[in-house]
């Protein structure tokens, strides 16, 4: 934590955790609604980029007032060793995309395999309770398995086709919505500012504010806060699907640990650029 802060780390960390939650959980959604539905008339995806950038500025201003931010805001220079960090970040982003897509597909396939079995057991228990043990009709295992396989399941873009299921999830649709259409350069700049603000809010701000609690506690709180807000931002029907919660946990964890060890945002921003570069142009969600 910066020497300028005179407050105990617990107070500073609690205040900034509340500021971050309010900025990204309350301020950003309301601002996006005003920008897309009000006089600004922005496309919803771009409105969310501008709103997220505004939330990041709000968090940075609060951190600056409390004296938490490092002198270079965690960005540092782009020469010498930092050039190697850019390469490291690009490789990290590619690995994050591959790992998140693979794990999301794996989790979806495992869930799809377990769900009919659990549903069948529950149905049999309910039938036993209602009919009693003497009135149970004989069942054909093949027909029971067929009925269970046709049971409705929550929509998931991951799994069952190929391991790049993440590319068919809402995250890919959201990323495309933020950069598609006319004025693409301005849209990409707005998205870049939103990503930079999010990285700064959850790494230099929260991690520096919680540094007094130790590495494990600081990283855990920052990761859980970031993951919770990411999952909350997903559509209501997709929040529990693997393509929502897998990257929401994986990416913040990798970034928090790397920032804790390096103290710079350079590789994290490079990783975000690589992740988005792989996510945006991939195939669209199939009907």
Secondary structure, DSSP 8 states (H G I E B T S, - for coil): --TT--S-HHHHHHHHHHHHHHIIIIIHHHHHHHHHHSSS---HHHHHHHHHHHHHHHHHHHHHHHT-S-TTTTT--SSTHHHHHHHHHHHHHHHHHHHHHHHHHHHHHHHHHHHHHHHHHHHHHHHHHHH-GGG-----HHHHHHHHHTS-----SSSSS-S-GGGGSHHHHHHHHHH-SS-HHHHHHHHHHHHHHHHHIIIIIHHHHTGGG-HHHHHHHHHHHHHHHHHHTS-GGGTTSHHHHHHHHHHHHHHHHHHHHH--SHHHHHHHHHHHHHHHTS-----
